[in-house]
Amino acid sequence: MVFVEIELSESYWNLLEITQKDIEYIYSYLLEKETPLPSDSLAEALINQRIRLEKKRLQEKQRQNGEIYLPKSNFKVGDKVQFPAVNWISGVVKQVREGHNPELPEFNVMTVELENGRQRQFAANLEDHQLNQVTTTIDSSDEQDAKAIIKEFGPEITEKLLEKLDENKDLVRIGANWFPKSLLIEFNVGHLNLAEAVLDMHQGGPLGVDALLKEIDVDTDDPQDLVRFSLNYALDEDPRFDEVGPSGHVQWFLNRLEPEYVREKPIQLMPVSSDYDPSSMTEEMRNTEQRLDDELVEPFEEYKTKSQPKEVAIALNYPHWRVGSIPITSLTRPFFPTALESPRVKFKVIAPDGQEISAWVVRPFNYIYGLKDYFEEFELMPGSIITIKPGKEPGEVLIQPKKKRSNREWIRTLLIGADGGVVFAMLKQTITADYNERMAIAVPSTDALDELWEKRSKNPHPLKKVMVTTMRELAKLNPQGHVHSVELYSAVNCIQRFAPGAIFSTLATDPDFTSVGDLYYRLSENS
C-alpha cells in the first residue's frame, strides 16, 4: 500500500500537551539508555516518539479509509479509495470503463460514490499525471522532520516537559539531568561520612563528584554516569551538603562551613517594611530610581530586555559596602553565574592585580557576597564606583574600582556623636577610586555605626522620622539648605535599610518636604 507523506502542522506542536503516556515513554527511554539525560535530550526523544506515533496513527487511518488515490493505479468495482487532493474524502468505486482521449495513452475512468453521497469520475491506469509525484513512504522524512521541529519548537516543548517531570515523584533531577529514582545506586551513611571528611579537608569545597568518588570506594559495574548521578542525588538529599555549582556544573560544599551571610541576610541588607505607591513618584524620580544600583528596585520592562553590555559600572551604597557585597540587579545579573535550582553558587572574582577571590552568588537574597576584604584592600567607600565584566575563564568575574589618582577631597562624612546621634560633616578624606558624588559618604568608624544598626534592627525608626533627621543634617552642608533625593537615599541607608522608591515616594507626597526642582528638596517650615 502506498502512503502520502504526512507533515504534522505547526499548530500540532504549538498546542502540544504533555500526557502521562509521554512521561511513561520518557521513563522507559531512560531505562533503555541506562544513563541520566538532560531535559533537552528527553524533549528531543519525545518529539521523535510523537512523530512516530502520529504518523503511525495517520497511516492506520489511511488504511481504514482505503487505498490512496494515484492516477497510475488500477482500481476495481467495490474498492474503497481516498483522495488527498480533495480534503481526504473517501468513496467506493461503482464502475470502471475505458477512457477515450486521443491526446492520452490508454487509461480507465472510474465512477466513485463519495462519502457525502455524490458521484465523481476519476482517471485510473494513467502513468503520466502530476498527482503521481506527490507520494513517498511514511518513514522517509522522519529524521528531517524531527530536526526542523526540534529547532523551532524544542525550547517550548522542553519547558512543558520540565513542568510535568517536576510533578513526577518517580523521576529525580540533579542539575539538568534526570533518571528514575528506583534505579539509583544506593550510597550509605558511611559513603556520605567519607564525602564529608573529604570536603572538610578542602575547607568545605567546592568539589565535583569525580573528586569525591576518587576517595570513596564504590564497588559497582554500573555505567559511570549513573554512579555520578546517584552520588549527586545522595548528597543532595543529605542536609550536610550544599550544591553550589553554576548551571551545567554540579559542585558540593559543606553547609556548616559556608560563610554566615551566604545563608543568612545581614541586618544591613534587611529592608524596613514601608508601604508606598510607586505611581506617586514623579517620572524624573522613577527614572532616577532605575539608575540606582539597588536590588530593592523593580526594573522597568525595557531594562529587563536590554541587551547585555560588555561591562557595567555601579556605585556601592553603604549596606553593600559594609557587608562586602554587590547587589544583583537587572544590570549586574548577566555577569554572574547562575543555576537551575541551587540557591547559592560559588565562583571566582578576579581583582585588578590578578588575585582570585572566593565569592558567592546568593540568589534568594539577590546579592554577591565575599568582597569585604577586597573593598578594604582598595580603600573603597560608600559611593565608590566599581566596574564588572566577564573574566577570561567561564565562571570568573573581573571586578575593579574605577581608577582615580589618590588625593584628599572634601567628602560628606558620617560621624556618631557622644550621645549616639548621627552627624554629617564635610571633611577631607583620602580618595583612591572614582565615586558618585551624590552617593559618596565616608564612614570613619563602622563599629559605632554597627551598634546603631543593631539597636535599630530590634526597634526600627519610621521612615519619615529617619528622613527628617537625616535631611536636617545634610541641609547644614548646603548654603541653600537643599538636599538632593539621591543624597538623602544614600545617607538614610547608612542608618537603616529602605528601598529608594519608599524614600522618593515620601518626598513626593508628604507636605513636610518641599520640592525646589531637579530632585532637590528642603524641609517645610513647620516640619
Secondary structure, DSSP 8 states (H G I E B T S, - for coil): ---B-----HHHHHT----HHHHHHHHHHHHHHTS-EEHHHHHHHHHHHHHHHHHHHHHHHHHHT-EE--TTS---TT-EEEEGGGTTEEEEEEEEEE---TTS-S-EEEEEEETTS-EEEEEES-SS-GGGGSB--TTTTHHHHHHHHHHHHHHHHHHHHHHHHHH-TTEEEETTEEEEGGGS----HHHHHHHHHHHHHTTT--EEHHHHHTTS-----S-HHHHHHHHHHHHHHSTTEEE---TT--EEEEGGGS-HHHHS--GGG--------GGGS-HHHHHHHHHS--TTS---HHHHT----S-EEEE--HHHHHHTEEE--TTTGGGS---SS-SEEEEEEE-TTS-EEEEEEETTTTEEE--HHHHHHTT--TTBEEEEEE-SSTTEEEEEE-EEEEEEEEEEEEEE-TTS-EEEEEEEEEEEE-B-TTT--B-S-HHHHHHHHHHHHHS---HHHHHHHHHHHHHTTSTT--EEHHHHHHHHTTTS---HHHHHHHHHH-TTEEEEETTEEEE-TT-
